[in-house]
Amino acid sequence: MLDRAGIDYAGLWFHVPLGRYSLDKRRFVDLARTPLRRLRCVGVTTENDPDVIAEFVRESRLSGIQLHGFQLPKVVQSIKRRLDDGLELFKVLHVQRGKCLENPLLQEYAVCGADAFILDNFVSRQRPGSTGERIPSATVAELINILGTERVFLAGGMDEAGIRTLRSSVPLLRGVDIDTGARVASKIDMQRVLAIVMAARESDG
């Protein structure tokens, strides 16, 4: 469904303790190997062990990895070195009450080897991602000033309306990471997905 709708990436969770969408290895590999035309599967994890991550990548033939935990810049570098050329690495930066928790290390993160960063609201370690809460625009502006618009995805409460509002002020942002905004009663809804894609394409045009 997501492939037909024109989505660029789909996140598959693994090794996310208490994560409601975290998959066991067999199910993860089966989904990641689904034949697709354009959609690229990205492994989403809070795992810190570079070798464990590299093993999941090799067995599932992922197109990218999203580090959703609090991996330090040196750990990100170590993970990146274990990935094949062309495989993208995205690092989540956590924002709590308008402040980036990784702020003291932002300059190091900027040169750690990550291809892009995902700005997401942080509630607690027991609730990793899918918060449905937007990040203050001033915080977004501050972070893209350091990291560059072309390397930033924005998560946290994004939906069709949120994309249009965002693109009017930050037209060159790399993209948006959407979960809650694409769901109805916890299930991904095709009509919401198509509306999100349309909003993004109109803004890009």
Secondary structure, DSSP 4 states (H G I P E B T S, - for coil): -HHHHT-SEEEEE-S-TT-TTB--HHHHHHHHT---SS-EEEEEE----HHHHHHHHHHHT-SEEEE-S---HHHHHHHHHTSPTT-EEEEEEEEETTEETTGGGHHHHHTSS-SEEEEEE--BTTB-S----PPPHHHHHHHHHHH-GGGEEE-SS--HHHHHHHHHH-TT--EE--SGGGEETTEE-HHHHHHHHHHHHHHH-
